[in-house]
Amino acid sequence: MIAIIDYGMGNIHSVNKALQNLGAKTLVTNKPADIQAAEKVVLPGVGAFDDAMQELKRQGLVPAILESINSKKPFLGICLGMQLLFPKSQEAKRELGLGAVKGVVKKFPAKLGLKVPHIGWNQLKKATAECPLLKDIPDSSYVYFCHSYYPQPKDKSVVAATCDYGVNFSAIIWKDNLFGAQFHPEKSQSVGLKILENFVKLC
């Protein structure tokens, strides 16, 4: 069973529907016990870093999330859910993140003259051929983004795929059982569904 964490800030319905269409058994939940009991966990997210962390804390979900990551079960953060895996964000005025991956979440520089947020289709460039989420995904495949901030891991070896939007940023991270996607696989048509299918098939 895949637990989809519902803390009031995410494309819960779209993520749930996409996973169910792939044959996965899912549970949308905000109960720590459900997260701890799940075989896999998905942390979606849309919105502001501070608000998201405050909700995770208010609902008592942070310990269950960190326990799940540390227990080595497959864990996927999507968009803001990926950013929350980091300890700090330039967006945040008050809150620290989960700190599961060292690094910082940065804002796209205004001097680039590009529209921010970065919304629309862009290409993934594989940084490694070993990432399980990228199995049977051709290099330079297009996926759908919607974000103003991007994660910059301290350890470059966790970067599984990048994207170029004025800066070359981490689009997928991978560290053991922990995965993050800065884009929305649930909105990325066949490529995104294949990435989610690869996650469903993880042991």
Buried (B, 14 or more C-beta within 10 A) or exposed (E): EBBBBBBEBBBBEBBBEBBEEBEBEBBBBBBBEBBBBBEBBBBBBBEBBBBBBBBBEEBEBBEBBBEBBEEEBBBBBBBBBBBBBBBBBEBBEEBEBBEBBEBBBBBBEEEEEEEBEBEEEBBBBBBEEEBBBBEEBEEEBBBBBBBEBBBBBEEEEBBBBBBEBEBEBBBBBBBEBBBBBBBBBBBBEEBBBBBBBBBBEBE
